[in-house]
Amino acid sequence: MSEKHPEYLLRDCSSLFDRLCGERAGETPTDEPIELKDTEPDLFRRMLLWVYRGELTPPIYPFPGDGEFLVDLWALAERLEIPNLQNRAFQALKAEIENRSPRSVTSEMIRHVYHKTGKGSSLRIYTVGAWRLYTPRRQLRRDQDILPREFIEDIYEAILEGSVFSFRMTWERV
């Protein structure tokens, strides 16, 4: 997929694009594209829609309840250094979890978060906290064979630390 978008829009929302375009600023102008490997075209297209519109509304986020899409969007925004999009995706994901009935973080969601993010990720921290708040502890014993080992370690660490999680937690990265 090859598309051309105004450089100033990309530079304004992403420190990664700002650096990449800034490095090329001293060069002779070129139409050579910036290549983003391992990026799903549909996800990238939706990220661009957000760049133009600034909102997570259809068609960017057409299926409420699709938490995995929000995790993917958050991970892409992290990779491309777009903190405002990370914040929007995080807030939408938080709303999805809070509005789910029963309020719980599913094992599928946990596996997806841990597959898409790295150790210490704020999305992992939030997932652990939300799981502790909404999910009965006996669920951990029931699901321990299907949950990522890192998640189980993070849960036990949080339990041992006795940390209290609050949904008032916000994650703003500017």
Buried (B, 14 or more C-beta within 10 A) or exposed (E): EEEEEEBEEBBEBBEBBBEBBEEBEEEEEEEEEEEEEEBEEEBBEBBBBBBEEEEBEEEBBEEEEBBBBBBBBBBBBBBBBBBBBBBBBBBBBBEBBEEBEEEBBBBEBBBBBBEBBEEEBBBBBBBBBBBBBBBEEEBBEEBEEEBBEBBBEBBEEBEEEEEEBEBEEEBEEE
